[in-house]
Amino acid sequence: MVVFSLLVIGKIIYFQFFYDKEKIKEAIKSTRVYSTIEPNRGDIYSSDGKLLATSVAYFEAGIDPNCDALTQEVFDKNIDSLTLCLSQIFPSKTQQQFKQELISARDQGSRYYRFSFNIKYSDFKTMQTFPLLRLGRTKGGFVYQKTYRREKPFGELSKRTIGTEPGEGIKEVGFFKIIDSKINLNSTNSNKGRKGVGLEEAFDKDLRGIEGYAIKEKIPGNMWMPVEDDNFIEPQDGYDLIATIDIGLQDVAETALEKQLIKHAAEYGTVVVMEVKTGKVRAIANLKLHPDGYYYEETNFAVGHASDPGSTFKLASVIVALEDGYIKADDLIETGNGITYYYGKEMKDTKEGGYGTITVQRAFEVSSNVGISKIIDKEYRHQPGKYIAGLQRLHLHEPLGVIIKGEPTPVIHSPGKKGWSGISLTQTSVGYELQITPLQILAFYNAIANNGVLLRPIFAEALSYRGEIIKTFEPEIIDSQICSQETIDIVKKMMEGVVTDGTAKNIKSDNFKIAGKTGTAQMNYGSDSTSVSYHASFVGYFPAEDPEYSCIVSIYEPKRGGFYGNVVAGPVFKEIANKIYASNPKYHRFTSNFTISSSIPLSKKGNKNETESVYHWLQIITDAKKVAQTEWIISSAEDLKVVYSPVNYSDKTKIPNVINMGLKDAIVILEQCGLKIHISGRGRVKRQIPAPGNGFKKGDLITLYLGE
């Protein structure tokens, strides 16, 4: 014992004073390291509180079949029951397949056999109760890693605007990642340098949070355990972003756009709806035709796609001439038979035989190419630079500087520079030889609706942290007055005339006034190609007397049913405007002595809390307290009161009955059962196949047929 003690003391003295210090440091390095802890990424919400993007937890799980504590006896005792459980939760493999693979992995000395990745949290919790796995990592060899994947609950809805985070995909969150043998407080998120798009990219710094740091120490079993000490820094989760998008209005915009794209067999299109006085973008839809025949969100055409705007640009030409004092609304223009020539190049109106002698206002209302181009040619032929300077005063040559990346600088050619020719002045006056995005055109029209105040379109309302607003985004003014109020009053009247008596009479409403301008541009204008394609658009605002919303609709390459802006784009604008008007109580008058009739409106079968909110707003009495603990109900009327009856969906062995439910509620219930859903039609659930009450297994497909 004395000899042994002396040897130990001697070894300690040797390591303390004589052993290579660098080797000691290396030994410490191999057992204790600094590492980062990734924060949870913030969620993105719509302005009305709907979840647009969130990080959903998934797990990769497996087993170390040769971990030190896993004896052959324990392995053999649990293998049958474990593989039976695994085959039930992962039906892609049978019990026998799992068993054979696990035995083979153990025999070959493998230290890891993966069951699956992308495992949902509920399934993972179930797996923790399985034989062998419930013994944990050390005794049972259960190995897993938690990951997060960014998901969008509303699918394709506003998908491109929401965007993708830099390096989006499955990544480790809440676990340790070794970065160095010493702490590095300047370490950045692992996604840096990997591009994203949309709001996810624009607000990445706010959403991603701040990494934490800790020391990990290696313990038996080749595992790393966090060690609490003074250097431990908790990660700070990312902020939540509240976007300006109104999910109800977004749905209307996308549905109306898709319907019109299908009707006219168009290649792609975009819609943007913006609040006039704030610049908040309430809806932005971008759809493109997939080779398989359906429309999907791929490119943000509104922000990043510049092209010839066509006749919607005539508003700028008229404003410049009015501001320079060259014209008045009632001045007469001779358009003749609707055809004129500039340096041998034909300029033509759409009306056969032309409009003859008309006023400036009428030329704008009927979108006369000859009339508008003659005004600009007469006044600016010998001073084209003055016309271009007028456009620049309207900021049409500048990007808006929106926070979403991808916006190009508008192209407006100048005299004496590349791209300018003898016909450039007249071509520009009617919207050709230009490259401008739909959002840039909308911002210009929005400024007229806003009495000259040019606003930068914004896509975010606020940032919040754990439910508390920490920053709000205010309207951003680019120019407080782009032109005189007198000019604004004149062109407002002109744009109202477009809808009441001009090219957009087909979208006139009996309930409110719309002001705007149609546009039809030949996309391959000036080329020798025999294939002609068009860009149809309508841009304007409503209600015209007190504008609240501005909107642009641009549809590209329609192939059937016409190609003019009023026919192709106008109906989308009208449908959106009608929806806003119909759903906003401020546009409707209610009598003060409103009473409930004996005919009480009954709800569909659905969520109790949401149903109760509607009845509360209608001031209808319910017996909600009797079913306080119930999530799903069906209603009936009784003595001028609504009576709720609970609907039980606790039986997870049979397909639930979701007939007569709204689609949103039906999806929630069916997905909780692990069913995959296919949807056909629109409205509430009228039929479901397989029928309610049938047995099923997770992953089975159910088809819901919807109808009004």
N, C-alpha and C positions, 0 to 999 in steps of 0.2 A: 504493500500500500504506500509506504514512504517513497519507494523508488518510482512508482507510477505518478505520485503527486509531484515529485521533482521533475519528471519528464514533462508533465503538463505545464508547470511553471516555466520551465526552460523554453518550451515552444512559444508560450505567450511572450516572453522576453524577446525571442528571436523575431516573431512577427512585428513586435512593437518597435524594435530598434534596428534590425538588420535586414528584414525582408524587403524586396523591391516594392516601393510605394505605388508605382504604376500598376503593378499586378493586383494590389489590394483594391485600388480604385476600379479596375476592370471587374473584379469579383463582386464589388458592391453594385456596379452597374447592372450586372446580370441578374441581380435579385431585387433591385429597387429602381424604379424609373418614374419620371414625370410623364403625365399623359393629359390629353384634353378630354373634356366631357362636352359632347355636342348638346346645344339647347334644343328645345322643341320649337319648330317653326310656327309662326302665327297663322291664324286663319284669315280668310277673306270673306266678307259678308256683303250682301247687297244693301242698298240704302234702306230697304224695308225689312232688314234683319234676317234674310235667308242666307244660308251657308253656301258660298260659291266654291270655296276651295279649302281643304283641310288635310292634315297629315294623319293618315290612318295607320294604326299599329298592325304589323304583320310579324310573323316569326318564322325563322328557319330552325328546324329541330332535327335532332338525330341522336345517336347513341354511340358511346365508346365501348364496344363489345369486349375490350380487353383492359378495362380500367382495373387498377390494382385490387380493389375490394370486391370485384365481381367474380365470385368463385364459380366453378363449373356447376356445382350443385344448385346454387341460386339461379344461374342462367337456365339450366334445364328445367327447373321447377316453374319458371315464369314464362318461358318462351311461347308456349301454346296460347295462354291467355293474353299475352301482350300482342301477339300477331293477330289474334282474333279482333281485338280492339282496334288495332291499326287498320285492318281491312275494312272496318265499318266507317272509320272517319276518312280514310283514303281509298275509295272504292275502285281506283284504277288498278289496284293490285289485290290479288286474293290472299287469304290467310297463308296458304301454302307457299306462295311466292315470297311473302315477307319472311316466313320461317326459313326457307332455303337460303335466302340471301343473308339473313342475320347469322345463321350457322356458318356459312361460307366466310363471312367477314371475320368472325371470331377465329375460325381455323387458320385463316391467312395472316392473323396478327394485326388486322386493321385497327386503327385507333378512332375511326369515325365512319359511321354508316348513317347517311341522311335519309330521314323519312320523307320530308317534303320541304319546300320553301313557300313563301306567301301564305302561311297558315293564319287564318283569322284568329283574333283574340279569344273568341268563345271556344273555338276548337282547341286552341292551345291550353286553355284552362281545363278542358276535359282531358287532354293528354296527360296533364300533371297528376291525374288520378289513376292512370293506367298501371297495371302490374309492372314491377321493376322500375319504371320511370318515376314513380312516386317516392322511390328511395333517394332521388336526387342525383347530383353530379358525382359525388365521391363514391357512394355505395352502389348506385344503379347505373352510372355512366350517362345519365341524361344530359345532353349537350344542346344548348339553344342560343339563339341570338335574336334580339328584338330589333326590328327595322321599321322604318316609316316610309309610306308611299303617299305621294300627293294625289288626292282624288277630288273630283268635281261632282258633287251630288246631282247637279242638273245636267250632266253629260255635255252635249254639244252646245248648250245654251251659253252664248257669249264666251265660248271656249277660247277663241284667239285673243280676246281682250283680257281675259283673266290671265292667259299665257302660261308659261312654264318657268319654274325657277332655274337659275343657273345650275347645270348638272342634274336636272330633275331625274328621278328614278328612285330605286330603293337604296337607302343609305342608313348607316348606323347612327342612331340617336340615343342618347342616354347611356352609352357604353364608353369605355375608355379606348382611346386611340393613342398609342405611344408616339411621341413626336421627337423626343430627345432624352438624353440622360439628365438634362437640366431644364428647368421651367423656361418657357419662351412666351413672354406676355405679348409679344407682337405677332404671335401665330394667328393666321386668318382662317376663315371657314374653308373647309376642304373643297367647296364647290367653286372657289374663285378661279377665274380664267375659263370657265365653261359657260357658254352663252345661254341666256334665257330670253324670253319675250314677254310682252304684255305687262300687266300690273305686277306679276310675280317677279319679273326682272327689274322693273322700275323702282319697286319698293323693297328690293331684296335685302338691303342693309337693315331696314326696320323689321322685316318679317323674320329674318334668320336668327336674331338674338345675338347673345355674346357667349362665347365658349367659357366653360369653367376649367379648372385645373386641379389635379390631385396627384398624389404619389400612390403607385401600386407596388405591391411586394409579392414576389413569387412564393407560393406555398406548395406543400407536397401535392402531387397529382398534376404538376405542371399548370397550375391555375394562378391567376393574378387576383389579389385582393386589395381593395382600396384601403389606404392607411390615413386616418385622420391626423392632421398636424397643422401647424400654423400656416403652411403654404396652400392649404386647401381653399379653393375658390369655387363657389357654387355657380353653375351656369345660369344666365338670365334668359328666359324664354323670349321669343320674338313678340313684337307687337301684333295685334290684330288690325287688319285694314278694313275699313268700311268704305266700299266703293260707291260711286254715284249711281250705279246701275239699279234700276227698278225692275225686279224680276218679272213682275206681271206685264209691264210694258215691253220688256225684252222679249217675252214669249210672243206677244202680239206682233212685234216687229219681225221676228224671225219667221213666224207662221205666214204672215202676209207676204213677205219677200219670197219665201219658198214656193208658195202657191203661184205667184206671178212668174217666177223663174220656170216652173214646170209648164205653165200655160203657154209661155212663149218660147220654150225650149232654149233658154238663154244659157250662156257659158258660166257667168258669175254675176254677182251683184252685191250691193251694200246698202244699208240703211243706218242713219244716225239721227237720234232724237235728242235735242238739247234744250235746256231751260234758257229762255231768252235773257233774263236778268242776272243769271249767275254763271252761265257757261257750263253748268254741270251736264255731263252726258248721261242721259237717263236710259238710253238703249243704243246699242251698236251691234249690228248683225252683218256678218260677212259669209256668204255662201258660194261655193264653187261646185260645178258638176264633176262628180267622180266618174272615172271610166266605167264603173259598174252601173251607172245610171241614177244614183241618188246625189243629193246635195249635202255638203259637209263644210265645216269651218277649217280652212287651211291657212289663208293669208288675210291679214288685216287690210283689205282694199281701201277702206275709208281713210286710214292714216298713211299708208305707204304706196298707194297706186296712183300715179299722176298721169293724166291724159288730157286730150282736147275736151274742154267742158261743153263746147257748142253754145247754144243760144242762151244758156243761163248766164253767160258772160256779158250779154248785151246790157244787163243792168249796170255794169261798170262803165261801159261806153257811154250810156245815157247820162250817168252821174257826172262823168268827166266833162261832157259837153255842157251840161247844166251849170256846173260849178264855174266853168270858164266863161259863162254868159253868152254862149253861141246859140242856144235854142231855148224855146219855151214849150210846154206840153201841148199847146194848141197851134204851134207852127205847122204849116203844110209842107208835105214832101211829095214829090212826084215819083211814084214807083213804076208808072207805066204798065207794061204788060207782064211785069214780074221778072224781067231778065235785064241785066246790065253786064258790062265788061270792064275789067281793069287790066290793062296791059295784055289784052287778049284772053284773059282768064274769065270764064263765065261766073257770074253771081246770080243765083236764081231763088225765087220764092216758091214755096210749096203749092200755092194756089195757082191753078192753071188760068192764064189770062191776067194775073196780077191783081193788085188792089187799087190801081189808079192813083189818084191824089188823095192822100190821107194825112191825118195829124201825126205828130210825134208820138202822142199817147197811143193812138190806134196802131201805129207801126210796131210799138212795143207789145201791145196786147195780142196782135196776130203774129208776132215774131217775124216781121218782114226783114229778111236778109238785105234786100235791095234798099229799103228805107233806112235802116240803121247804118249800113256801110256808106250810103250816100252822105249822111250827116257827117260822119267822121272824115270821109274823103274830102268833102268840101271845105271843112274848117281846119283840117290838119295836114293836108297834102304837102304843103310847103313848110310845115313845122311839126313833123311827126314826133320829134323829141318832146314837144309839149304834151302830146297825147299820152306818151309813155310815162312822163313825169306825173300826169294826173292819175294814172293807174298805180304808180308807186306811192302817191299820197294816200291811197286806199289800202296800202300794205299788201297788195296782191303779189308782189315780187318776193315777199319774205315768208320763211317758214313760220308756223305758229309757235313752235317751241314746246309742243306738248310733251308730257313726261314719258309717254310710250315711245320707245325707239322705232326708227324706221321712216320718219317723215322726211321726204325729199324737199329741197329748195325749189319753189315754183320756177318754171322757165317762161320768161316773157322777153322776147328779143328786142333789142334797141337798134335804132338807126346807125348805120356805119359799122355795125359789129356782125360777127358770124351769125348766119341764120336769117339776116334781114334782106328782103328783096323788094322789088317794086310793088308787089301785091301784099306785103306783110301788114301794112297799115289796115287795109280793108279786111283781110283775113282775121287779124287779131280782133277787130271790132265786133265780129260775130262769133268769136270763140274758137278760132283755129290758130295753128302755129303756136300753141300754148301747151304747157304741161302743169296742171294743177290738180291736187287731190280733192276728192269729195268733201273731206273735212275742212279744207281751206276755203272752198266755195261756201260751205254752210256757215262758217264763222263770219264771212263777209255779209251774207244775207241776215244773219243774226244781229250784226251791228246795225243794219238798217231798221230791223224790228225794235232794237234797243235804243232808238233815237240817236244813233251815231257812235255809241260806245262799243268799241271792238274788244271782245273778251277772248282770252285764251281758253279753249275747251279744257275742262278738268275732269278727271276720272276718279277722284278720291274725295270722300267727305271728311274722314277723320282717321286717326290712329287711336287705338285703345289698348289698355293693358289690364288684364283681369277685370274687365267690365267697366273700367274707368277711362273716360276720354282724356287723352293726354295732349292731343294736338288736333286742331281743326284746320281745314283748307278753305281759305276765303277766295272769292272771285278774283281773277287776275286780269287787270285792265292793260291792254296793249296800247290803245289810243282812246282817250276820252271823247274825241269828236273827229270822226274821219271826214265829215263833210258838213255843210250847213244844214240847219233844221229846215230851212225853206226847201232845199233840194230833197231832203228826206220825205217831207210831206208830199211832194210831187210824185216821187217814185213809189211811195206807198200806195197812192191812188192808182198808179199804173199797174202795180202788181195785183191789186184787188180786181182791176178790170180784166186781167188775164183770166181770172176764174169766173167772173160774172158774164163777160162778153167776148173772151178771147179763146186762146188755144186750149185752155183747161176747163172749159164749161162742163165737161163730163164729171168733174169732181166737186162741183158746187154743192154746198150743203144748205138745207132749209133751216138748220138750227143755229149755225154760226158762220161767220165769214172767214174765208181762207184767202191769203195773199201769197203770190209766188210766181214762178216762171218755169215754163217747160224748156227742155233742151233735147235736141237730137243732133248728134255729131257722127259724121262718117269717120270711123276709126282709121281706115286706110286711105284717107283723103290725100289726093295728089299722087298716089301710086298707080302703076300701070296694071295692077292686079285686077282680074275680072271678078274675083270674089270680093263682095262688098259686105262689110260688117258695121254695126252701129252701136253707139252708146246713147241710151235713152235715159233721161233724168227729169226729175221735178224737185225743186227746192223752194221752200217758202216758210210761212209761219201762221199761227192761229192762236186764239181768235184775232182777226185782223184789227179790230178796234182797240184791243188791249192785249198785245201779244204775250203769250206765256211760253209757248213751245215753238221752236224752229225744227225743221226736219229736211233732210235730203234723201232722195232715193235715186240710186244709180244702178242701172241694169245694162250689162254688156253682152253684145252679140246675140240678140234675140233672133230666132230663125223661123218663127211662125206667128201668125196673128198680128202682124204689124210691127213697126219699130219706132214709132214716134213717142216722144216723152209723155204726152198726155194719155196715151193708150197703154203703154208698157209700165211706166213708173208711177203715173198719177194715181191709179187705184190703190197702190200700197200706201201712199201718203194719206189718202182719204180714209182707208180702213183704220190706220193708226190714230188719225185725228178723231174719228168717230168713237173709237174705244176710249180715248182720254176724256172726251166730252161726256160720254155716257156714264163713265165710272167716277167722275168727280162731282160731288154734291154741290160745289160752289156754282156750277153752271145751271143748277136746277132750283126752282122755287117750290117750297113745301108749305102747305097750309099749317098754321099754328094750332088748329084744333084737330090735329090728326088723331084718329082713334083706330083701335084694332078691330077689324071686322070679325065676324064669326068664322070666317074661313082663314084659319091659321096656316101659314106656309110651313110645310114639314120638310125636314132635312133628309138628305140621303143617310144611309147607314155610314157611320164614320167616327172620328175622334171626338170624344166628349168635350174636351176643353175648347177646341176650335168651334164646334157647334154651339156651345154655350156663349162664346164671344159674339157670334152673329145674333143670336136671340136677345142677348143683353143690349146690343146696339139697336135692335128693332123694338126694344122695350116690351118684350113678350115674356110673360112669367113662365118659369120652368120649375121642375122638381129636382134640380141638379144635386141638391144636398142628399137626396136618398140614394144616389149612386156615386157618392164622393170618391170611392176607391176604384171605380170602373174606368177603364181607358177607352173602350169602344161601346157605342150605344146605337140604338135605333129609336126614332121619336114617333109619338102619336099625339093627337089632340084630345083634350078632355076638359070641358067647361072653361073655354077660353084660356087654357093653359097647356103647355107642352109637357108631356110625360115621357121620360126616358126609360127604356128597357135595356139592361146590359146585354152585350153580345160577348160570348166567351170564346177566345181563341187560344186557350191554354193547351188543347190537345194537339201535340206536334206529330202525331202519327197519321193523321188524316188531312187531306187537302182542305184548307179553310174555305168557307163560303164568302166570297167578296162581291157577289152579284148586287147591283144597285149602289155600290160604293163609288166614290171618286177615285180616280186613278192613283193619286198620291198615297191615299190611305191603303189602297189595295196592295200597292208595291211594298209598303212598309211591312204589312202582315205577311205577305208571301215570302219576302226576303228573310224575315226572321225564321222561317221554316227551312231556309236553305234552297228554295226553288229558284230556278232561272225563269225569266219572264219575257214573253214576246207579246207585243202590243199591236193591235190592228184597229184602226178607226179613231174616233174622237168623241169625247163625252164621258158618260159614266159606264161602268162595267155592266154589259147586258148579258154576256154569256162567258163561261170559262171552260176550257178543255185542257186536261181531264176535269170531269165534273166534281163538285164538292163532295167530300166524304170518302173519296177513293184513297187508298194507301199510296205512299210515295217514298222515295229515298232522296237524300240530299243531292242536289245537282240536276234533278229532273226538270224538264221544260214544261211550263204551263202557258197557254195562250189566252190572252184576255181580248174579247171582242167588245169594242166600245160603241156607244150610240147615244143619241139625245133622248 
